[in-house]
């Protein structure tokens, strides 16, 4: 009950502690979660991005099927947020919701296009995680989003060209700063987490499709050789 009371606090620090406690101390069987629905819904509509974010984190971690149904509309709206910090967390919340409530899949699947087109790496990673979950549950959506395959292949190719440049000419790193984003660099590799997500989703586009498999053949060979 202390956790529930802290959740209703006007102080972000107290609210954040309460949300972390919900994720760590409780699971889906905890009756305490039933008492948090209205507060989470209110926080999802907050003007404070950090309050919205911790609420979305909790949905992604411990949301029950009943809570998923109650909060699905709010999460769906946040998937269209212009704020990348909120948008990426909304995708993770949506991933949890369709796992728990497959009947809500259509509500979120139709919003995937904006994630494939986003340039923010965090948004892309979370959007692709959501897409993979959608494709697992309903392969019919693969064909709908196959048009984004070429963009994914191009993105992987650009990343690996950049990696080769950085490895061979480390001192010229500043000269390629127009394409190089240091915040995504991990030991000379450009955002390996996003690359892994790209590679993971390619299997869905390539499955039982010779043309798509041929399209991604060269870049897969390049990844194998240069990594």
C-alpha positions in Angstrom: 0.0 0.0 0.0 3.0 2.3 0.5 3.8 1.7 -3.1 0.2 2.6 -4.2 0.3 5.8 -2.1 3.7 6.9 -3.5 2.3 6.3 -7.0 -0.2 9.1 -6.3 2.4 11.5 -5.2 2.9 14.8 -7.0 6.6 14.5 -6.6 8.3 12.8 -9.5 11.1 11.3 -7.3 8.5 9.5 -5.2 6.4 8.4 -8.1 9.5 7.1 -9.8 10.4 5.0 -6.8 6.8 3.6 -6.7 7.0 2.6 -10.4 10.4 0.9 -9.9 9.0 -1.0 -6.9 6.0 -2.1 -8.9 8.4 -3.6 -11.6 10.7 -5.2 -9.1 8.6 -6.3 -6.2 5.4 -7.4 -7.8 4.2 -9.7 -10.7 1.0 -10.2 -12.6 -0.6 -12.1 -9.8 -0.2 -9.3 -7.3 -3.6 -7.8 -6.4 -1.8 -4.5 -5.7 -1.7 -3.9 -9.5 -5.5 -3.7 -9.7 -5.3 -0.5 -7.5 -2.9 1.2 -9.9 -5.0 1.3 -13.1 -6.5 4.8 -12.7 -3.2 6.3 -11.6 -1.2 4.8 -14.5 -3.9 6.1 -16.9 -3.6 9.6 -15.5 0.2 9.5 -15.7 0.1 8.5 -19.3 -1.7 11.8 -20.0 0.8 13.8 -18.0 2.6 16.8 -19.6 5.8 15.6 -17.9 7.6 13.2 -20.3 9.4 11.5 -17.5 6.2 10.6 -15.7 4.7 9.3 -18.9 7.9 7.3 -19.5 8.0 5.5 -16.1 4.3 4.6 -16.6 5.1 3.1 -20.0 8.0 1.2 -18.5 5.7 -0.4 -16.0 3.2 -1.4 -18.7 6.1 -3.0 -20.5 7.2 -4.9 -17.4 4.3 -6.1 -15.3 1.0 -5.1 -17.0 -1.7 -7.7 -16.6 -4.2 -8.6 -19.3 -6.9 -6.5 -17.6 -4.6 -3.5 -17.3 -3.5 -3.9 -20.9 -7.1 -3.6 -22.1 -7.7 -0.6 -19.9 -4.6 1.3 -21.0 -4.4 0.2 -24.7 -6.1 3.4 -26.0 -3.6 5.7 -24.2 -0.6 3.7 -25.3 -1.8 3.7 -28.9 -2.1 7.5 -28.8 1.5 7.8 -27.4 2.8 5.8 -30.3 2.2 8.8 -32.5 4.0 11.2 -30.1 6.5 13.6 -31.8 8.8 13.0 -28.7 11.2 10.1 -29.6 11.7 9.4 -25.8 8.0 8.7 -25.4 7.5 7.1 -28.8 10.1 4.4 -28.2 8.7 3.5 -24.8 5.2 3.4 -26.2 6.3 0.7 -28.7 7.6 -1.4 -25.8 4.4 -1.0 -23.9 2.5 -2.0 -27.0 4.7 -5.1 -27.4 3.6 -6.2 -23.9 0.0 -5.4 -24.6 -0.3 -7.6 -27.7 1.6 -10.4 -26.0 -1.0 -10.4 -23.2 -4.0 -9.5 -25.4 -3.5 -10.7 -29.0 -7.0 -9.5 -29.9 -5.6 -5.9 -29.6 -2.9 -6.6 -32.2 -4.6 -4.7 -35.0 -4.8 -1.5 -32.9 -1.0 -1.3 -32.8 0.1 -3.1 -36.0 -1.3 -0.4 -38.2 1.0 2.2 -36.5 4.2 0.4 -37.4 4.9 2.5 -40.5 5.9 5.6 -38.6 8.5 3.5 -36.7 10.1 2.1 -39.8 10.4 5.7 -41.2 11.8 7.2 -38.0 15.5 8.2 -38.0 16.0 8.0 -34.2 17.9 4.8 -33.4 16.1 4.2 -30.1 12.7 4.6 -31.8 13.8 2.2 -34.6 15.0 -0.5 -32.2 11.8 -0.4 -30.2 9.6 -0.2 -33.3 11.3 -3.2 -34.8 10.9 -5.2 -31.5 7.1 -4.4 -31.8 7.1 -5.4 -35.5 8.8 -8.7 -34.7 6.1 -9.5 -32.1 3.4 -8.5 -34.6 4.9 -10.7 -37.3 5.1 -13.7 -34.9 1.5 -13.4 -34.0 0.1 -12.6 -37.4 2.4 -13.3 -40.4 -0.2 -11.6 -42.7 1.3 -8.2 -41.7 4.7 -9.1 -43.2 3.5 -8.5 -46.7 2.0 -5.2 -45.7 5.4 -3.9 -44.4 7.6 -5.6 -46.9 8.0 -2.2 -48.7 10.3 -1.2 -45.9 12.8 -4.0 -46.6 14.9 -2.0 -49.0 15.3 0.8 -46.4 16.4 -1.7 -43.8 19.0 -3.2 -46.2 20.3 0.2 -47.1 20.6 1.2 -43.4 22.6 -2.0 -42.6 24.8 -1.4 -45.6 25.6 2.3 -44.6 26.4 1.1 -41.1 28.9 -1.4 -42.3 30.5 0.9 -44.8 31.0 3.4 -42.0 32.4 0.7 -39.7 35.1 -0.2 -42.3 36.0 3.5 -42.7 36.3 4.0 -39.0 38.4 0.9 -38.4 40.8 1.6 -41.3 41.0 5.4 -40.8 40.3 6.1 -37.2 42.0 9.5 -37.3 39.7 10.7 -40.1 36.6 10.1 -37.9 35.9 13.8 -37.8 35.8 13.9 -41.6 32.9 11.6 -41.7 31.0 13.3 -38.9 28.1 14.1 -41.2 27.2 10.4 -41.1 28.9 9.4 -37.9 26.9 9.7 -34.7 29.3 9.3 -31.7 26.4 8.7 -29.3 25.8 5.4 -31.1 29.4 4.2 -31.3 30.4 1.2 -29.2 34.0 0.3 -29.5 34.2 1.4 -33.2 30.9 -0.3 -34.1 27.9 1.8 -35.1 25.0 0.9 -32.9 25.3 -3.0 -32.8 21.9 -3.2 -31.0 20.1 -1.6 -34.0 22.0 -3.8 -36.4 21.0 -6.9 -34.5 17.3 -5.8 -34.7 17.6 -5.2 -38.4 19.1 -8.6 -38.9 16.4 -10.2 -36.8 13.5 -8.7 -38.7 15.1 -9.7 -42.1 14.3 -13.3 -41.4 10.5 -12.5 -41.5 10.8 -10.6 -44.8 12.9 -13.3 -46.4 10.9 -16.3 -45.2 9.4 -18.2 -48.2 10.2 -15.2 -50.5 13.0 -15.8 -53.0 13.0 -12.2 -54.3 13.3 -10.6 -50.8 16.0 -13.2 -49.9 18.0 -12.3 -53.0 17.6 -8.6 -52.2 19.3 -9.0 -48.8 21.9 -11.6 -49.8 24.7 -9.1 -50.5 24.4 -7.2 -47.3 24.2 -10.4 -45.2 27.5 -11.5 -46.9 29.0 -8.1 -46.2 28.0 -8.4 -42.5 29.6 -11.8 -42.2 32.8 -10.7 -43.8 33.2 -7.3 -42.1 32.1 -8.2 -38.5 
